C-alpha cells in the first residue's frame, strides 16, 4: 500500500465511536490525571495517563528508546500515539515505541514528508494493521475519564511546524494545551478561530523559540503553568525574552533542560501538583 493510500485510511465513524478510549467506570474523583513531560533533550515527548489506566503518548523524542522509562511509569500499552508533526526530534523514537508496546491508534497531521526518519516510520506503520490511523481533523476523543480535543490545522499550510497537531486535554476543570512546534501562523490561526481556551498547563510551542510565541496566544491561553521542553541546541531555545513573557503570566515556568522530567498531577477540581525529577515541589 502506498503512503498516500495509507494516510487516507482514516477510521470510520462507527470505529471512532468505539475508539479505545472507553471511560473507566467508578474512577474516584480524587484520583489525578498524570501528565509527564519527558526530558528527551532538544525534542518533545509527553505522556498522558488517565486515572483508569488509559494512555496517550504525544511525540517520542529524537531517537532514544523510551520504552524502559515508560514501563517504569506504569505504561503497558499506548492507546493513542500522536506525532505532532514529522520532524525527527518528535518522531525519532516512534518505531521503538511501536515495537515495545501494543498501540491502538496513531494520529498525525497527514502532511507527508521526505526524510528517512519519516519514511521509515510510515513503513513501520503500514506493517502494523493492528494500529488504526487517524488524521488530525477537528474532533474530540475520549481517553478514559479525560477528553482530548484536536484543534484545526491552518488552511493551505505546508510547513511542518505550522501544521503541528494541537491538542487540548481536559479532565474536569484541569486543562492542558499541547502545541507541538507551532509557530506564528498556526498560533494566530488558533486565536483567530477561537480555539484557544484558558488552560491550567501550556506546553510552550517550539521549545520556547521566538517564532513560537505571540502575545495574543499567551493572552488567550492564560496558563497557570508553562512547561518548556528543550535541551542543548544551537538555536538559542528557549529565548530569554520568551521565558520572561511566560513568567509574567504563569505562576510557574519549568524547563526540562533544567528540571528533567516534569510531571503534573491534575485534579478534576482544577488544582494540580508538580513533580520534578520524581520529587514533589
Secondary structure, 3 states (H helix, E strand, C coil): CCHHHHHCCCCCHHHHHCCCCCCCCCCCCCCCEEEEECCCCCCCCEEEECCCCCEEEECCCCCCCCHHHHHHCCCCEEEEEECCCCCHHHHCCHHHHHHHCEEEEEEECCCCCCCHHHHHHHHHHHCCCCCEEEECCCEEEEECCEEEEECCCCCCCCCCHHHCCCEEEEECCEEEEECCCCCHHHHHHHHHCCCCCCCCEEECHHHHCHHHCCHHHHHHHCCCEEEECCCCCCCCCCCHHHHHHHHHHCCEEEEHHHHCCEEEEECCCCCEEEEECCEEC
